[in-house]
Structure formats: structure tokens, C-alpha cells
Amino acid sequence: MGDNRAVSLQRSETVDAPPAREAAAPARWRPTGFVRASVAVHAAALAGAALGPEFWPWMAGAFAANQAAILAGVFLPRSRLLGPNWTRLPAAAAARGAIAITLDDGPDPEVTPRVLEVLARHGAQATFFCIGERAARHPQLVRDIAAAGHRVENHSQGHRHDFALLGLERTLGEIRAAQHTLGELAGSAPRFFRAPAGMRNPFLDPALSRLGLRLVSWTRRGFDTRSRDAAAVSARLTRGLRAGDILLLHDGHAARTRGGTPVVLEALPRVLEAARAAALRPITLRAALD
């Protein structure tokens, strides 16, 4: 009975949300040179196998080397082998002294409101990469993020651990579902996507092109889902901090300090103070497009 009431309330809140504005128009997918070369290698391997056994070792070696390179594109979040990938802000935004603080895996009913308070005290804007299913459970938090002038972007619907193993249609389904959920709640459709754990496969770039989304990773990350030391987390993010950097923290799945405080709540103020000391201004990713 209680579960039914929760679902009913969740649906009614979603219906009352402001209509979402459209995302960017779909773009024609343009495979990278590496992807085109990979297709050629696969075709050559098949052709070589058909020519005779004497060609098999050469073709097998080329195929294995290409597969290793593809795996590098999958497991290295900042790689551009499989498609465009923001690891820094555009040059024009960097020239204005901008950086981007991004927070993943929320919204979280305990941590997200307190992150918003920290950002408000410092007059900083941030980008929240939200999980669709968590947003549907906590719709008011998504509205609070948007109302405070921050931006809500797409971190997939379910944050599946096997996301990088999905085919094109299932990848599209995961991202499209989050587009709908987050767009309805925030009042503006996401323009950016970050893959769960940063991992993806060759199907992600054509899926994002179809949905009008840009892939974003980061310049540096704090590892605040693993480390319990807020000083170490903030040091990873601020060491060598410069204009154009994209920083990764988490308001969801945050590790706890030894005192039980979510690490992000102690690390984020230090990052913001370091940015101010360096005359750097935290902006949203969308503001970097202006």
C-alpha cells in the first residue's frame, strides 16, 4: 500500500513539472578515423581468412591489436578514440577563467541539499549528472538543483554496471529514458552525457549523435567515492588547477570521512576556495557553450 502511494505521488509530481525544452537537434554521426580504421581491419581480417591459412597469423595479429585498442577506448574515460569527448572546457570559456565542477550519481536526499548550500555560500554554479531512476525517486531535489541556477545533465537512467556492454538500441533506451525523466523534472532537456563509470563502447557515439548530446568526462577526479580523506580528495582536484578544467565529484555514492561526513561536503569548500584564490570562476557546462 505504501509503495503504491509513493508511486502515485511520484507520478503526480512528475506530471506537475514544467514542460522540458527540447535538447539540441540530432547531429549526423561522423565516425572517428580510429573507428573507420577498425572497420577496415575487421574487413581485411575476414578477407585474409578467406584467402588461405598462410594469411591467418597476420590477420589474427592485426585483429587482436585492434581489439586491444578498442578496449583502451572503452576503459579509458578520457579517450577520444571512439568519439568526441570533452575533457576540458572550450578555449573561449577557459580564456574567461572558467572551470566546471560536476557532480555525479545523484540526487541524494541527504547529500544533495547540503551540496547546494555549499555552492550557494560560495556563489558558484555546478553541473549535476543525475541518474534518471534516482531523480524519479527524489523529484523535488532535481527541481531544487535547477531552481538554484545549476544544470541537470544525463548520467543514464539506471547507471547499469554493464552499460559498456549494451548494444545500440539498449544504449539508446537507457539514455533516452533519462532524457525524458530529467527533462520533465528540470524543465530543460539535458545537453550533455556522462557514461556510468566513464566507460562506453563504439555504440555510444552514434547514440549520442542521434539524441543531440555531447559526451563529457573530466580533467581530473577526486575519487571521493573511495577515499575517506577529504584533504586528499581536494588536493587531487586542485593540484595544478587551471582555467578550463572539468572537475569530478559525487553527490551520490559519496564516501564518508572517519567522522561519518560525506567526503564531498568537506572537499567541495576547499576546491571552491582554491578556485577563488586562483581567480577561477565555476560555471555550468552549458554556460561554456555561450
Secondary structure by P-SEA (a helix, b strand, c coil): caaaaaaaaaaaaaaaccccccccccccccccaaaaaaaaaaaaaaaaaaacccaaaaaaaaaaaaaaaaaaaaacccccccccccccccaaaaaabbbbbbbccccccccaaaaaaaaaaacbbbbbbccaaaaaacaaaaaaaaaacbbbbbcccccccccccccaaaaaaaaaaaaaaaaaaaccccccccccccccccaaaaaaaaabbbbbbccccccccccccaaaaaaaaccccccbbbbbbbccccccccccccaaaaaaaaaaaaaaaacbbbbccccccc
